[in-house]
């Protein structure tokens, strides 16, 4: 089957989910109207910021997903209300763009899918400048020994698998400017991730600490997963989708092969109910899920189904659809009065933020449905 044939085979599911999303999201938008913060999670039945004591911490790394979600909805519906909210919240992020003390590798999440998408859809020059500045900030975090530094402070040699998704703003910057430096930085980091993060069985480290002077391996702490050497599912999803996108942007076969390997491992771990545990190696008696990991992985799996052929394409595509269907039925709240969609999201294994709403879970869920609906515009 071709990708289009596989997509059309899910027309009934797609129609149902598009209907549910388009009925719910006007209420979600209304719940956020005129807020002086960017929605992150739900508290007391209403949108709430990541850090309410600090105006929602405008520099919080997930803040680009809200305007990104609004662009997703604009493409899905053509409703100008979503475009207006996308542009309003993009401008709110200007305060963060100049706060160099707290910005880190997640500037791609913050500006590639907000300002970057705005520029690609509308040609906005202000949005182009925002996204290009963010790309330069990310490139400035590159250690020439071979990795992009994740965080600030004393974590000079820390790199994380999440950065695979942020590389896309660098690929875009090279395409925009004709300057190969951005692309080279992205590919060098991706090569390091293949070597030091992705294990032979397709599982991944979340964090690898290098000596920043020599790049000698120092440690691989648990990070947001269960333990060092375990398998944090959202990190697996970042790798799955991230290497797929690096293949799309570069044509490097080893990136596609790595995406395949990670994807097959991911699918092997979720076939019981198609909703990922927080960590695939957490204790068997711990029933903690992360629907956000599922939404990210579903996007990557559906996209992988577009990139490969034959039975392998069907395997990946079907797995992505199974995840989306399972989450729509067992990890979503479709009531108008509840502003988010997915509810069984978890920020990390070792903290109390379990089975909550998170804005980027909904972003990826809507992105996956939009792919099934036939829109091939690539936010990344």
N, C-alpha and C positions, 0 to 999 in steps of 0.2 A: 504493500500500500504506500502511496505517496503521503507526504505530510498533509496535504489538503484532503485526501481521502480519510485519513485518520481523524482530522479535525471535524470533518462533516459527519463522521460516525457518532460524534458526541453532540450533535446539534440540539437534541432535546435537553440534555443536561445544561448546555451552554445557555439556551433560551431561558431555562428556569433560573439559573444563577444571575444572568443579566437582569432579569425581571426583579429578582429579590434585591440586587444591589441598587438598581435605579429607583426602586421604591424606598429603600432605606436611606440612601445617602443625602437626599435633600434635608431630612431630619438631622442627620449628622452634621451637615453644613450649618443648619440653623442653630444647632447647639453651640457651635463655635463662633457664631457671628459676632463681630466687633470685640472679640476677646483681645486682651493685651498680652496674651501668651499664645504659644503654638501648642495645640493639643498633642498630648503624648499617651495618656492612659485615662481610665474612667474611675472617678471617685464619687460616691454617693449618687450614682446614676448620671453624672455629667462629665464632660471632657475636663481634664485636669492637666496641668503642666508636669514636667519631670520634677521640678523643684519649686513648689509653690511659695516657699519662703523667700525666693529670690527671683520673683517675676517669671518663674518658669525657666530660669537659666537659659537665656537666649542662645548661648553658645553650646547647649547640649547637643550631642552628636546626632540625635534622631530628628532634629528639627527640619531637615530638608524633606523628610518623607511626607509631611503634611501638604506643602505646596505640590510635591510630586504626585500625591494622591489626587489632588484637585485637577492636575493636568491629565491624569489617568481618566478621571470622570469626564473631563471636557472632551477627550477623544472618544469616550464610550457613548456620550450623549449629545455633544454639541451645545450643551447648556452654558451660556455665557456667565452664569453665576459662579460656576466652578473656576473659570478662567479669572474672574475678578478676585476670587479668594486666593488663587494661586499667586497672583501678582501682588496682592496685599501682603501675604505672609512672606513672600520672597523679599520684599522691601524691609520687613521686620528684621530679617537676618543681617541687614547691613551693619547693625550694631555689633554682631558677632564677627563679621569679616575683618574687623580691625583690632580684635582682641587677641593679639598674638600670644599672650601669656597662656591662654587656655586652648587655643586651636591645636589640633593634632592631625593624625593621618585621616580622620573621617571627614575632611573637607570635601571629598568626593561625594559622600552621602549627603552632605549639606547643600552643595551648590551644583553638582552635575545634573541631578534630577529635578532641580528647581530652576535656577537661572539658566543652566545649560539647555534644558528642555524648552524653556521659554524662548531662548535665542533660536534654537533649531526649528521651532514651530512658527515663530512670529518675526524673527529677524531683529528683535530688540537689541539695540547696541548697548544699553545699560546692562542688560542681562549677560551679553557677551563679555563685557568687562568684568563683571562679578565672577563668572565661571573661569575666565582666564587667570584672574588674580588667584583664585582658589587653586588652580592647577600649578601655578608658580609656587604657592605656599607648600603644596605637597611635594613638588620636585625639590624644594629646599630642604626637605627632611631626609633626602637620600644620603646614605653613607656610601661613599665610592667603593667600599669593599664589597657591597652587594646587597644592601637591603634598605628599605624605607623604615625609618624609626617610627614606632607607633605612638608613644606617649612622651610626655615632658618630664620635668624634674630630674630625678636621679636615674631614670630608666633609659639611659643613653643607648644601650645595646639591645633594647627590647623590640622584637618584631612579632606581628600577630597575623593569623590566617585571614582575618576580616579585611585586611588591606587588599586582598585580591579583587574585591569589588570596587575599591576606590581607584584602582589603576585605570579605570575606564575614562576618567577625566583627563588623564595624561595621554591616552591614545587620541582622544578628541582634540586635545591641544596641539598635538603634532599634526593632525589632519588639518586643523584650522590655520596654523601658522606656517606649516611647511618645515618646521624645526624638528629634526629627528631626536633631539635630546630627550624630550618628554617620553617618546616611545621607547627609547633605549633604557631609560630609568625603569619604566614599567616592566619591560621584558627581563631586565637583570633581576628585579625583585621577584618576578614570577619564576624565574629559573631557581632562585634561592628557595622559594616556597616548595617547588617540586622536590628539591634535594633534601631539605631539612624539615619540612612540615608533613608531607604526604608519605605515609608508611607503605610498605610493600602490599599490605592487604587492602589499601584504599582508605584506611582510617587516618586521622590527622591530629597533629598537635594543635592546640590553640595558640600557645606562646612558645617562642624560642628566644632565649637570651644569648646574644653573642658578645664576645669581647669586642668593643667598638674600635679598638686599635689593631686587632689582628683577625677578627671574625672567627676566632676559635669558639667552639660550642661551650656554653657555660651551664645552661639549665633549660628544662622545659616544664615549668610549673603548671598546675592544674588550670589556672585562669578561671573561666566561668564554668568549667566542667567539674566532674566528680573528683578526679585525681590526676596527677602526672601520669602520662601514658594512657589515659582513658580516651574517650571519644565524644566530645561535646557536640551534640547534634547540629546546633546552629553553626558551629565552626565547619562541620562537614558540609553544610549547605552553602556557606560562603565559598568554600573551595569548589564545590560542584558547579555552581553558577559562575563563579569567578574564572575558572579555567575554561569553561565553555565560551565566555565572553572574550577572553584573551585569544582563544582560537579564532573567533569571528573577526577580531580586530587585526590579527597578525598572520593568520594562515599557518601558524606553527603546528605541525602535526603532533608534537609531544604534548602540547597543551590540550589538544583534543583527546589524546590517549589518557592523559591524567584525569581529565573530566570524566571520561568513561569509567576509569578505575574507581574513582571516588563515588560516582553515581551507583555503580553496581554494589559497592559496599553499603551505601546508604539504603538502597532498596532492600538489601538482604536483612536489614535490621528493623524494618517497620512493617513487614507484611502481616503481622498479627492483627492490627487495627488501622494501619496507615496513618497514625498520628505519632510523631516521634517522641520518644522519651527525651528528657533534658540531655542526658548522657547515655549513649548506647552501652556503656559499661558500668552504669550505676547499679547498686544492689538490686537483685531481682525482686525483693519485696517492697521496693520504693516505687510508687505509682505517681510519678511526676512527669508531666508532658510539656512539650514546647511546640504549640501550633505554629509559632513564628518560623521555626526551623522548617516545618512542613511547607509553609507558603513559599519560602525562598527556594527550597529544593524543588517544589513543583514547577516554578518558573524555569529553573535550570533543566529539569528533566524534559519538559515540553520543548524547550529550545534545543536540547540535545536531539530530541526526536526529529527536529527539522534539519539538523546538521549531518546526521548519519543516515544509513539506508537499511532496508530489509527488516529482518526480525529484530535486530538491535534497535532500530528506530521505533518499532512498535513496543518493544519492552520498555524503553525509556518513556515514551509518550503515555502508554497505559498506566505506568507507575505514577506519573504526574497527575493524571486524571483521577486515579484512585485516591490520591492524597487530597485533592481538591474536593472530591465528593464526600470523603470521610469527614473532613473539617466542616463542610457546609452542613452536614447532618448532625455531627457530634461535638463540635467545638465552636459553634457560632451562635450568636444571639441576634435573631432577625426582627426583634420588636422595634417599632419606631422610636420608642422612648429611650432605648439604650443606644448611645451614639456610635459605639464601635461595632465591628463585625465579629472578629475572632476573640475568644475569651480564655482559652487554655494556653496562654503564652507565659513564658518564664524567663526572667532576665539572666539568671545564673542558678547553678545547682545549690551553692552554699549561701543563699540568702532567702529572705522571706517573700520575695516578689514572684510568687508562683501562681499560675493559672489566673493571670490578669489580662487586660487588654493592652496592646502596644501598637502605636500608630503604624510602625513599619510592617507589622504582620498584615494589617489590612491593605497596605500599599501593595505588597507582593501578592496577596490573594486576588486583588482586583487586576493586577498585572497578568496573572495567570489566566484569569477569566477572559481578559481582553485578547490574549493570544489565542485562546480557544474560539473567540468570536471572529477571528480572521484579521485582526489589526496587527500588522508586522512592524509598526514603528517601534524601534528599540530605544528605550529610555537610557540604556547604558552604552 
